[in-house]
Amino acid sequence: MNSYNHAVPVSHSDVNERALFIQKTYMNLAGAILAFIAVEAILLKMPFAQSMAQRMMESWLLVLIGFMAVSWIAESWALKGGASLQKQYIGLGIYIVAQAIIFMPILYIAAHYSAPDVIPAAAITTFALFGGLTFVALTSKRDFSFLGGILKIASLVAMCMIFAHLLFGISLGGTIFAGAMVIFCAGCILYDTSRIMHHYRTDQYVSAALSLFASVALMFWYILQLFMSSSD
């Protein structure tokens, strides 16, 4: 019988428990990514994939609002302090499906109207950046929580710009905006990795995986946009 104390943050737990938390977190993150790929593959192979992607693009504002609502529910379930492990997994599952649906139009366009190596190149670049940022966050032993306020302001500005683009057709600046969002996502990964180590309990590894998955998915979205722009 172990003497692990799930009430303390990961950073304050003993070495073995901390190592187990990291292992479970990244195993669940890997599982979430594989599940996302599987769901996305099923969606893209459906006979109505093209028409569905087109309709989503035509009603992108409604899709984005719906995604935000579902994401909020999923994250609140998974990230709630007293959420059971089962509820954390349900939240993660809902979030994976929501991400797969929101990614469908851009992946359909990338698969059918861009160079064949665009999606693999974007995925490899994303994982390389994520790996490097994770290494920095885990080995520097620095608390990057100070980025929280900056990231909240940046995300609010980004959302306002996206809604302005959807409602009024205001240009986002193409590659400049996508590049800025990649930098924003890099900050999110540093912040999230640090936060799960300093502020999460050791029984919240599924919630930690969801938090990291959200940042990785967002980074992949904008890196894919950059690669699609360069292949045009």
C-alpha positions in Angstrom: 0.0 0.0 0.0 1.5 3.4 -1.0 1.5 6.6 1.0 0.7 8.9 -1.8 -1.2 12.1 -0.9 -3.4 13.2 -3.7 -4.3 16.5 -1.9 -1.0 18.2 -2.5 0.2 19.7 -5.8 2.4 17.6 -8.0 5.5 19.8 -7.4 5.2 19.1 -3.6 4.7 15.3 -3.9 7.6 12.8 -3.7 9.7 11.9 -6.7 8.0 8.6 -7.5 4.5 10.1 -7.3 5.6 13.0 -9.5 7.1 10.7 -12.1 3.9 8.6 -12.1 1.8 11.7 -12.6 3.9 12.8 -15.6 3.8 9.3 -17.1 0.0 9.1 -16.8 -0.5 12.6 -18.1 1.5 12.1 -21.3 0.1 8.6 -21.8 -3.4 10.1 -21.7 -2.2 13.0 -24.0 -0.9 10.5 -26.5 -4.1 8.5 -26.3 -6.1 11.7 -26.8 -4.1 12.6 -30.0 -4.5 9.0 -31.3 -8.3 9.2 -30.6 -8.5 12.6 -32.4 -6.7 11.1 -35.4 -9.1 8.1 -35.5 -12.3 10.3 -35.2 -10.9 12.7 -37.8 -10.2 9.9 -40.2 -13.7 8.5 -39.8 -15.2 12.0 -40.4 -13.1 12.7 -43.5 -14.0 9.3 -45.1 -17.7 9.8 -44.7 -19.6 10.3 -48.0 -20.9 13.6 -46.9 -17.5 14.9 -45.7 -17.2 17.5 -48.5 -20.7 19.0 -48.1 -20.4 19.0 -44.3 -17.1 20.8 -44.5 -18.6 23.3 -46.9 -21.6 24.0 -44.7 -19.4 24.4 -41.6 -17.3 27.0 -43.5 -20.4 28.8 -44.5 -21.7 28.9 -40.9 -18.3 29.2 -39.3 -19.5 31.7 -36.6 -22.2 29.3 -35.4 -19.7 26.4 -35.5 -17.2 28.4 -33.4 -19.8 29.4 -30.9 -21.0 25.8 -30.6 -17.5 24.6 -30.2 -16.8 27.1 -27.5 -19.9 26.0 -25.6 -19.1 22.3 -25.9 -15.5 23.0 -24.9 -16.5 24.9 -21.9 -18.8 22.1 -20.7 -16.1 19.4 -21.3 -13.3 21.4 -19.6 -15.5 22.3 -16.7 -16.2 18.6 -16.2 -12.6 17.5 -16.5 -10.9 20.4 -14.7 -13.4 20.7 -11.8 -11.4 20.2 -8.6 -13.5 17.4 -7.2 -14.3 15.7 -10.6 -14.1 11.9 -10.5 -11.8 10.1 -12.8 -14.7 8.9 -14.9 -16.0 12.5 -15.3 -12.5 13.6 -16.3 -12.4 11.0 -19.1 -15.9 11.9 -20.2 -14.8 15.6 -20.5 -11.7 14.6 -22.4 -13.7 12.4 -24.8 -16.2 15.2 -25.5 -13.4 17.6 -26.1 -11.7 15.3 -28.5 -14.8 14.8 -30.6 -15.5 18.6 -30.6 -11.9 19.3 -31.8 -12.2 16.6 -34.5 -15.4 18.3 -35.8 -14.0 21.8 -35.7 -10.8 20.6 -37.5 -12.7 18.8 -40.3 -13.0 21.8 -42.8 -9.3 22.8 -42.6 -8.1 19.2 -42.8 -10.4 18.5 -45.7 -9.1 21.5 -47.6 -5.5 20.6 -46.7 -5.9 17.0 -47.9 -7.6 17.8 -51.2 -6.3 21.3 -52.2 -2.8 21.6 -50.8 0.5 19.7 -51.3 0.3 16.1 -50.0 3.0 16.7 -47.4 1.3 19.7 -45.7 -0.5 17.8 -43.0 2.4 15.5 -42.0 4.9 18.4 -42.1 2.6 20.5 -39.9 2.1 17.6 -37.5 5.9 16.9 -37.2 6.6 20.6 -36.6 3.9 20.8 -34.0 5.2 17.8 -32.1 8.8 19.0 -32.3 7.9 22.4 -30.9 5.7 20.8 -28.2 8.6 18.5 -27.3 11.1 21.3 -27.0 8.7 23.5 -25.0 7.8 20.6 -22.7 11.5 19.9 -22.1 12.1 23.5 -21.1 9.1 23.7 -18.8 9.9 20.4 -17.0 13.7 20.9 -16.7 14.0 24.6 -15.9 11.9 24.1 -12.7 10.6 27.6 -13.2 7.0 28.4 -12.6 5.6 30.0 -15.8 2.3 30.9 -14.1 3.2 34.6 -14.6 2.2 34.1 -18.2 -1.4 33.5 -17.3 -2.4 37.2 -17.3 -0.6 37.9 -20.5 -2.2 34.9 -22.2 -5.7 35.8 -21.1 -5.3 39.3 -22.6 -3.8 37.9 -25.8 -6.6 35.3 -26.1 -9.2 38.0 -25.6 -7.6 40.1 -28.4 -7.3 37.1 -30.7 -11.0 36.2 -30.2 -12.2 39.7 -30.8 -10.1 39.8 -34.0 -11.6 36.4 -35.1 -15.1 37.6 -34.5 -14.5 40.9 -36.2 -13.2 38.9 -39.2 -16.3 36.6 -39.3 -18.8 39.4 -38.7 -17.3 42.2 -40.7 -14.8 40.6 -43.0 -11.8 42.5 -41.4 -8.6 40.9 -42.5 -6.5 39.1 -39.9 -3.3 39.6 -41.8 -2.9 36.0 -43.0 0.4 34.5 -42.1 1.2 37.3 -39.6 -1.8 36.4 -37.5 -1.1 32.7 -37.8 2.5 33.2 -36.8 1.5 35.3 -33.8 -0.9 32.6 -32.8 1.8 30.0 -32.9 3.9 32.1 -30.5 0.8 32.5 -28.3 0.3 28.7 -28.3 4.0 28.2 -27.4 3.3 30.4 -24.3 0.2 28.4 -23.6 2.2 25.1 -23.6 4.8 26.6 -21.2 2.1 27.9 -19.0 0.0 24.7 -19.0 3.0 22.5 -18.4 4.1 24.6 -15.5 0.6 24.9 -14.1 -0.1 21.2 -14.0 3.1 20.7 -12.1 2.7 23.5 -9.6 -1.1 23.6 -9.2 -2.6 20.3 -10.1 -3.1 17.4 -7.8 -1.6 14.0 -8.6 -5.0 12.5 -9.3 -5.8 15.1 -12.0 -3.6 13.6 -14.8 -6.6 13.3 -17.2 -7.5 16.9 -16.7 -3.8 17.8 -17.2 -3.8 15.8 -20.5 -6.9 17.7 -21.7 -5.3 21.0 -20.9 -2.2 20.1 -22.9 -4.2 18.6 -25.7 -6.1 21.9 -26.1 -2.8 23.8 -26.5 -1.3 21.3 -28.9 -4.4 21.2 -31.1 -4.5 25.0 -31.3 -0.8 25.1 -32.2 -1.3 22.5 -34.9 -4.2 24.5 -36.4 -2.1 27.6 -36.9 1.0 25.8 -38.0 -1.2 24.0 -40.6 -2.5 27.3 -41.8 1.1 28.6 -42.2 2.1 25.5 -44.2 -1.0 25.7 -46.4 -0.3 29.4 -47.1 3.3 28.6 -48.1 2.2 25.8 -50.4 -0.2 28.0 -52.4 
